[in-house]
Amino acid sequence: MQEIIKQNALSIEKSRSGRRGVRFEKPQHTPDHYIPARYLRSHTPRLPQLSELDTVRHFTNLSRQNYCLDSHFYPLGSCTMKYNPKAYDVLSVLPALAQAHPFAPQEAVQGTLEILYNLQEMLKEITGLSAFTLQPAAGAQGELTGILTARAYFDAQKDKKRTEVIVPDTAHGTNPATSHMAGYSVINIKSGPDGCVDKEALKNALSDKTAVVMLTVPNTVGLFEKDICEIANMVHAAGALLYMDGANFNALIGVAKPASFGVDLMHLNLHKTFAAPHGGGGPGSGPVGASEKLAPYLPKPLVEKKDGKFFLNAKMPKSLGRMKAFYGNIAVCMRAYCFLRQYDAQTLKDIAENAVLNANYVRVLLKDAFPAFFDAPCMHECVLTLQKDKMNGVRTADIAKRLLDYGFYAPTIYFPLIVPEALMIEPTETESKEMLDLFVQAMKCIFEEAAREPQTVHEAPHAQPVGRIDEVSAAREPNLRW
C-alpha cells in the first residue's frame, strides 16, 4: 500500500536532491552576465529533481489514471464524445498548415483558404443555410455570434422594441447566458408532458418584443421537436427569428437540413458532430450559419472565391465585426474538413442513424432497471432516471462513481434539470454493440448491488486513486495548491 501511495505522489514529493535527467555543459558566464542582477531570483526555485526514468514513469502513470476515448467508453450525454480518427490529427499539423503565420499574405496561404472555403460550402450544403462563418472558437461563442448576428439585423431594421429571447427548459444551459450577454431579457418556457416545446406556452410568450426563439434540436432530453415546422411558423409570424442550437446535430447530419424546417440561424460544434477532439477546455470550433437575409450581418471576414483565387472578404458593411482574432481554430476546422471529405452523403446519414440506433439500444435494454424519463424513442441520447423505491437510497451520483470501478466513464448526471436523478447517456455511432452490451451489463450489476448491498454503491469508487471527497468542503474551500 505504501508503494501505491508513493506512485501516486506529486513529482515534488518524489524529488531527491541531485537527481537530474539531463546534464548541460558548464556555462562560461554567470547569469548576471546576460541579465541585470535586479531581474534575477534571489533563491533557486524549488523544482522537482528527478531522473529521466522517474520523470517518464511519473507522467506515464498519470496518463493511465485518465479516462479518455482512447482507453474507455465515454458516454457523456449532450457532448458527443465520438472517436476522433488519428489520421485527421496528422493532417492538421502538416507544416504548410500548422506553421503558417497569421499575418502571411493571402497569396501565400491559398491552400489553407481553399480548405476553409470548401468547409464553409460543405456546411451550407449539410444545413441548407446560405452562409457560414468559421470564426467562433467554441459552441458557446457560436451561440453568442448567432445572437449578436440577430441583434445586428434588428438594429439595421431600426426595430429597437425586440428585447426578449425565448428559451425552453429543454435548451442547453448556455442559451440563457448567451442571451443575457447579448443584452436581451430571457423568457423561459416550460416543456409539455411529452418533453417537447409546449406550443401554448410559446404562443403566450411570443410578442412584438421577441427577437429570437432559441431551440436545442434534438433537445436535451434527447427528443426531436416533432412540431418544429409549426413552431417556426409561429416564430416568424411574430416577426422573430428561430435560432437552433446545433450541438446535438450528430443525430441529424445527412438526415435533415435545418433550413428546410425554418431555422434562420444556428451553430454547429466541429468538436462534436464533425470528429475533432473534444474536452480539456478546448480548442473547439462553433461555426455559425445564417439564412440569406441574415448572412450580411455575420462576422467579417468570410472566405470567398473569385477568379480561381481565395480571399478573406472584409468588405461587409453590415457585419457585426470580428468575434475572434484572425480566423478561428483552423486545426479544428481541418479535422472537420477531413471528416467530411472522407464520407459521402449516404454515409453521413448512416452515421446519424447509427448514433440514434445505439442510444435506443441502450434505452431499451435498461428500461427495467433505469427507465427513460420520457417513454418514447429518443434521438442520439437517452435520458434515464431512477426507480427510487428500488434503489435503497442509492442516487445518481453513487451510480456514476460506481461505474468508474467497472471501467466506464460516467455519463452526464443531474442534467437536464427537468429530469429528477437524470442519467444522460450518448453512446455515439462509433461504439460497437459489444461495448454497449458491456456497459449495459455494468449498469444492471449496479442496479442489483443497490438492491443487495447498497453500501457498496454508496461508498464507490473502490478502485480509483482518489475515493469520495467531501464535495461541500471542496466547493467552499478548494485546495488547489501543494
C-alpha atoms as one frame of an Amber mdcrd trajectory, in Angstrom:
protein
   0.000   0.000   0.000   2.861   2.355   0.838   4.314   1.733  -2.632   0.975
   2.600  -4.278   0.812   5.839  -2.332   4.351   6.631  -3.417   3.497   6.030
  -7.086   0.552   8.429  -6.834   2.600  11.143  -5.126   3.296  14.520  -6.668
   6.532  14.973  -8.592   7.825  17.358  -5.914   7.260  14.636  -3.307   9.353
  12.194  -5.352  12.173  14.710  -5.703  15.636  13.777  -4.453  18.413  16.335
  -4.248  20.995  15.998  -7.003  18.966  13.837  -9.375  18.612  15.034 -12.942
  17.586  13.801 -16.333  19.866  15.994 -18.477  23.371  17.357 -17.986  24.480
  20.581 -19.647  27.932  21.962 -20.204  29.050  24.361 -17.508  28.277  27.923
 -18.694  31.149  30.276 -19.356  29.444  33.127 -17.508  27.166  33.546 -14.540
  23.554  34.599 -15.201  24.200  38.259 -14.308  26.439  38.421 -17.371  23.316
  38.150 -19.542  20.554  39.508 -17.285  20.745  42.527 -14.940  21.050  41.369
 -11.347  17.822  43.131 -10.345  15.863  40.700 -12.530  17.452  37.545 -11.154
  15.989  35.347  -8.440  17.462  35.660  -5.009  16.728  31.984  -4.303  16.852
  28.896  -6.502  13.294  27.843  -7.454  12.061  24.683  -5.779  11.597  22.366
  -8.718  11.354  18.561  -8.723  14.713  16.854  -9.104  14.097  13.547 -10.871
  15.951  11.220 -13.177  14.699  10.888 -16.742  13.312   7.426 -15.963  11.464
   8.671 -12.884  10.036  11.550 -14.913   8.829   9.280 -17.716   7.235   6.861
 -15.241   5.587   9.695 -13.314   3.808  11.149 -16.334   3.058   7.762 -17.899
   1.374   6.626 -14.679  -0.572   9.879 -14.526  -1.819   9.345 -18.071  -3.034
   5.848 -17.181  -5.254   7.324 -14.481  -7.087   9.455 -17.029 -10.326   8.418
 -18.669 -10.277   9.177 -22.383 -11.773   7.930 -25.621  -8.598   6.055 -26.458
  -8.936   3.951 -23.323 -12.587   3.860 -22.213 -16.184   4.151 -23.335 -17.083
   7.780 -22.671 -20.906   8.081 -22.792 -21.071  11.761 -21.856 -24.575  12.904
 -22.772 -25.051  16.076 -24.844 -21.339  16.201 -25.653 -20.949  13.665 -28.494
 -17.634  12.215 -27.340 -17.107  10.219 -30.515 -13.859   8.682 -31.667 -11.502
  11.091 -33.461  -9.503   9.394 -36.248  -5.763   9.787 -35.765  -5.237  10.461
 -39.476  -7.010  13.810 -39.032  -4.564  14.746 -36.281  -1.641  14.039 -38.575
  -3.083  16.100 -41.426  -3.956  19.030 -39.166  -0.299  19.512 -38.211   1.157
  19.455 -41.712   3.816  22.209 -41.709   2.201  24.237 -44.505  -0.953  24.467
 -42.421   0.240  24.468 -38.823   3.243  26.748 -39.336   1.539  29.378 -41.480
   1.958  32.824 -39.963  -1.358  34.559 -39.162  -0.110  37.695 -40.936   1.032
  35.819 -44.027  -0.209  37.393 -47.278  -3.278  35.683 -48.677  -1.329  34.651
 -51.779   0.914  32.523 -49.546  -1.902  30.601 -47.818  -4.171  29.733 -50.725
  -4.269  26.076 -49.651  -5.499  26.947 -46.165  -8.086  29.375 -47.536  -9.285
  26.750 -50.014  -9.830  24.256 -47.178 -11.798  26.839 -45.182 -13.841  27.862
 -48.211 -14.681  24.258 -49.043 -15.643  23.588 -45.416 -17.992  26.586 -45.459
 -19.591  25.260 -48.644 -19.982  21.776 -47.144 -21.651  23.130 -44.020 -24.004
  25.195 -46.187 -24.960  22.056 -48.117 -25.480  19.998 -44.962 -27.682  22.592
 -43.225 -29.320  24.307 -46.202 -28.276  27.729 -44.900 -26.871  30.463 -47.138
 -23.601  31.393 -45.425 -21.236  30.199 -42.697 -18.563  31.833 -40.594 -15.832
  29.646 -39.104 -14.594  32.297 -36.670 -16.204  31.183 -33.372 -13.788  29.223
 -31.197 -16.399  27.166 -29.330 -20.081  26.308 -29.302 -20.818  28.947 -26.653
 -19.061  31.609 -28.714 -21.006  30.339 -31.704 -24.244  30.939 -29.804 -23.120
  34.457 -28.942 -22.172  35.065 -32.572 -25.618  33.922 -33.684 -27.497  36.119
 -31.221 -25.292  39.128 -31.999 -25.973  38.500 -35.700 -29.691  38.624 -34.919
 -29.182  41.824 -32.933 -27.269  43.431 -35.813 -30.137  42.503 -38.126 -32.811
  44.067 -35.914 -30.668  47.154 -35.312 -30.374  47.595 -39.082 -34.186  47.370
 -39.285 -34.347  50.019 -36.520 -36.512  47.559 -34.588 -35.496  48.522 -31.062
 -38.516  47.072 -29.293 -37.328  43.476 -29.651 -35.617  42.940 -26.323 -36.516
  39.347 -25.426 -35.229  35.875 -26.233 -37.433  32.850 -25.521 -35.631  29.745
 -24.258 -37.402  26.435 -23.398 -36.372  24.473 -20.309 -35.027  21.711 -22.582
 -32.382  24.001 -24.104 -28.701  23.829 -23.340 -27.793  25.810 -20.259 -25.579
  28.193 -22.192 -28.546  29.566 -24.175 -29.902  31.859 -21.425 -26.398  33.041
 -20.542 -25.693  33.837 -24.196 -28.882  35.866 -24.483 -28.056  37.876 -21.362
 -24.545  38.570 -22.661 -26.052  39.916 -25.879 -28.203  42.319 -23.854 -31.533
  40.528 -24.099 -34.006  39.560 -21.403 -34.674  35.827 -21.227 -38.176  34.370
 -21.166 -38.135  30.733 -20.027 -40.996  28.457 -21.034 -41.852  25.002 -19.746
 -41.933  21.862 -21.828 -45.047  19.843 -22.409 -45.659  16.406 -20.851 -44.064
  14.800 -23.919 -40.727  16.561 -23.344 -41.138  18.867 -26.343 -41.960  22.569
 -26.577 -45.375  23.443 -25.180 -46.866  25.315 -28.126 -49.433  27.068 -25.953
 -46.686  28.326 -23.626 -44.725  29.505 -26.663 -47.767  31.252 -28.098 -48.305
  33.115 -24.833 -44.650  34.140 -24.628 -44.342  35.415 -28.208 -44.897  39.134
 -28.712 -43.585  42.111 -30.654 -40.775  42.171 -28.062 -39.487  38.756 -29.121
 -36.229  38.878 -31.056 -35.215  35.225 -31.094 -36.518  31.839 -30.021 -33.596
  29.517 -29.182 -34.285  25.817 -29.585 -31.894  22.939 -28.991 -32.745  20.336
 -31.648 -32.776  17.499 -30.708 -33.417  18.867 -27.237 -31.620  17.986 -24.022
 -33.986  15.137 -23.175 -32.911  13.505 -26.424 -36.101  14.153 -28.367 -36.693
  15.759 -31.756 -39.088  18.693 -31.688 -41.835  16.998 -33.679 -43.747  20.278
 -34.230 -40.689  22.195 -35.404 -42.287  23.430 -38.653 -45.349  24.756 -36.818
 -43.090  26.346 -34.187 -41.041  28.044 -36.910 -44.213  29.450 -38.467 -45.336
  30.807 -35.081 -41.950  32.451 -34.521 -41.833  34.041 -37.968 -45.440  35.215
 -37.733 -44.402  37.167 -34.619 -41.579  38.808 -36.607 -38.904  36.950 -34.634
 -36.048  34.681 -35.680 -35.593  30.978 -34.969 -32.153  30.030 -33.650 -31.138
  26.382 -33.491 -28.506  25.188 -31.056 -26.823  22.586 -33.252 -24.658  20.956
 -30.577 -26.784  17.795 -30.967 -26.526  17.750 -34.752 -24.913  14.304 -34.679
 -28.460  12.925 -34.715 -29.423  14.884 -37.841 -26.356  15.058 -40.088 -27.266
  13.751 -43.519 -30.885  13.225 -42.423 -32.428  16.694 -42.136 -31.459  20.223
 -43.173 -32.433  22.780 -40.514 -33.148  25.453 -43.118 -35.910  23.246 -44.506
 -37.857  23.484 -41.251 -37.454  27.229 -40.817 -34.191  27.779 -38.956 -32.732
  31.256 -39.517 -29.500  30.894 -37.534 -27.615  28.002 -35.989 -24.228  26.981
 -34.717 -22.503  23.636 -35.141 -19.856  22.068 -32.926 -16.985  20.799 -35.046
 -15.573  19.219 -31.877 -18.727  17.114 -31.531 -20.526  16.163 -34.734 -17.520
  16.507 -37.024 -14.979  14.330 -35.178 -12.495  16.920 -33.941 -11.080  16.344
 -30.444 -13.320  17.451 -27.606 -12.579  18.191 -23.976  -9.798  19.528 -21.836
 -11.035  23.078 -22.224 -10.509  23.281 -25.972  -9.738  24.110 -28.590 -13.209
  23.928 -30.045 -14.959  25.408 -33.030 -18.536  26.621 -33.351 -19.268  27.779
 -36.921 -22.446  29.783 -37.377 -24.761  29.525 -40.348 -27.315  32.102 -41.424
 -30.199  32.415 -43.845 -29.868  34.696 -46.861 -31.315  37.784 -45.179 -29.029
  37.398 -42.148 -25.805  36.458 -43.971 -24.615  40.094 -44.407 -24.583  40.529
 -40.613 -22.248  37.611 -39.856 -18.767  38.400 -38.523 -16.225  39.519 -41.066
 -14.194  38.438 -42.880 -15.688  35.466 -44.716 -13.630  33.284 -47.042 -14.704
  33.844 -50.627 -13.567  32.779 -54.083 -13.109  34.937 -57.176 -11.344  34.171
 -60.461  -9.968  30.944 -59.046  -8.382  32.667 -56.035  -9.432  32.523 -52.389
  -9.503  35.601 -50.176 -10.833  36.968 -46.888 -13.608  39.426 -47.658 -13.644
  42.178 -45.044 -15.870  44.473 -47.128 -19.063  43.661 -45.285 -20.648  46.973
 -44.241 -23.486  45.340 -42.280 -21.254  42.858 -40.423 -21.292  42.781 -36.622
 -17.470  42.860 -36.772 -14.943  40.294 -35.600 -15.614  37.627 -32.985 -12.041
  36.350 -32.857  -8.586  37.457 -33.840  -7.534  36.048 -37.198  -9.791  33.263
 -38.459 -10.889  30.699 -35.912  -9.270  27.459 -34.786  -8.031  26.285 -38.159
  -6.573  22.986 -36.919 -10.047  22.005 -35.672 -11.587  23.119 -38.954  -9.032
  20.991 -40.800 -10.081  17.889 -38.873 -13.740  18.535 -39.664 -12.856  19.054
 -43.326 -11.099  15.660 -43.374 -14.159  14.068 -41.766 -16.499  15.458 -44.417
 -14.159  14.638 -47.294 -13.957  11.032 -46.127 -17.699  10.347 -46.309 -20.420
  10.709 -48.904 -23.990  11.818 -48.198 -25.282   8.292 -47.560 -22.506   7.577
 -45.056 -23.237  10.790 -43.157 -26.839   9.653 -42.938 -25.654   6.238 -41.718
 -23.633   7.988 -39.001 -26.704   9.781 -37.662 -28.895   6.697 -37.898 -26.350
   4.545 -36.057 -25.991   7.162 -33.326 -29.775   7.087 -32.885 -29.848   3.284
 -33.023 -27.151   2.960 -30.339 -28.927   5.330 -27.969 -32.238   3.499 -28.340
 -30.482   0.146 -27.919 -29.168   1.265 -24.518 -32.518   2.819 -23.600 -34.495
  -0.352 -24.312 -32.046  -2.750 -22.624 -32.023  -0.653 -19.448 -35.735   0.136
 -19.265 -36.437  -2.314 -16.422 -33.600  -1.024 -14.245 -33.299   2.615 -15.296
 -36.358   3.686 -17.300 -36.287   6.659 -19.651 -37.974   9.673 -18.096 -39.938
  10.249 -21.297 -41.112   6.858 -22.536 -40.541   7.403 -26.255 -37.928   6.621
 -28.884 -35.032   9.024 -28.443 -32.556  10.513 -30.857 -28.799  10.391 -30.242
 -29.003  10.213 -26.444 -31.313   8.708 -23.847 -32.132  10.365 -20.545 -32.786
   7.788 -17.832 -33.913   8.162 -14.236 -34.033   6.084 -11.048 -36.822   3.994
  -9.581 -36.469   5.370  -6.055 -38.468   2.561  -4.453 -35.888   0.029  -5.736
 -32.639   1.900  -5.078 -32.308   1.704  -1.257 -31.199   5.309  -1.090 -28.677
   4.974  -3.920 -28.602   8.145  -6.013 -27.411   9.043  -9.483 -24.078  10.345
  -8.184 -23.438   6.975  -6.498 -24.057   5.156  -9.773 -21.676   7.480 -11.588
 -18.938   6.772  -9.029 -19.542   3.027  -9.141 -19.292   2.948 -12.937 -15.652
   4.011 -12.585 -14.934   0.732 -10.780 -16.378  -1.147 -13.751 -14.042   0.700
 -16.143 -16.555   3.130 -17.633 -16.539   6.883 -17.520 -19.773   8.180 -16.030
 -22.484   9.676 -18.240 -23.722  13.215 -17.677 -25.702  13.319 -14.426 -28.350
  15.636 -12.995 -28.859  17.253 -16.406 -31.229  18.214 -17.892 -32.650  19.792
 -14.771 -36.241  18.864 -15.619 -35.406  15.164 -15.129 -35.006  14.035 -11.492
 -31.870  11.951 -10.832 -31.002  12.187 -14.522 -28.554   9.871 -16.273 -27.885
  11.261 -19.745 -26.210   8.680 -21.998 -24.919   9.316 -25.506 -23.184   6.257
 -26.981 -22.412   7.873 -30.403 -22.137   5.849 -33.584 -18.505   4.895 -33.027
 -19.173   2.436 -30.185 -19.705  -1.221 -31.063 -22.576  -3.430 -29.957 -20.139
  -5.429 -27.828 -19.059  -2.310 -25.925 -22.662  -1.216 -25.402 -23.518  -4.678
 -24.087 -20.689  -4.445 -21.542 -21.903  -1.008 -20.440 -25.492  -2.231 -20.080
 -24.272  -5.243 -18.106 -22.336  -2.958 -15.738 -25.397  -0.760 -15.221 -27.533
  -3.818 -14.441 -24.924  -5.078 -11.973 -25.010  -1.738 -10.172 -28.804  -1.901
 -10.078 -28.584  -5.334  -8.441 -25.940  -4.096  -5.994 -28.273  -1.277  -4.960
 -30.865  -3.919  -4.043 -28.484  -6.351  -2.242 -25.609  -4.292  -0.877 -26.315
  -0.563  -1.346 -23.363   0.413   0.832 -21.012  -0.848  -1.866 -22.510   1.657
  -4.279 -22.737   4.438  -1.681 -19.013   4.165  -0.952 -17.799   3.874  -4.555
 -15.372   4.251  -6.163 -13.277   1.493  -4.627 -10.592   1.015  -7.289  -9.547
   4.593  -8.072  -6.539   6.608  -6.848  -8.956   9.036  -5.180 -12.133   7.911
  -3.457 -15.042  10.010  -2.264 -14.268  13.587  -1.337 -16.203  15.974   0.855
 -17.891  17.745  -2.063 -19.339  20.574   0.042 -15.950  21.426   1.525 -14.275
  21.004  -1.852 -16.647  23.556  -3.361 -16.431  26.049  -0.495 -12.796  25.626
   0.484 -10.940  24.365  -2.591  -7.357  23.308  -2.024  -5.662  23.981  -5.348
  -2.017  24.009  -4.346   0.500  21.737  -2.658
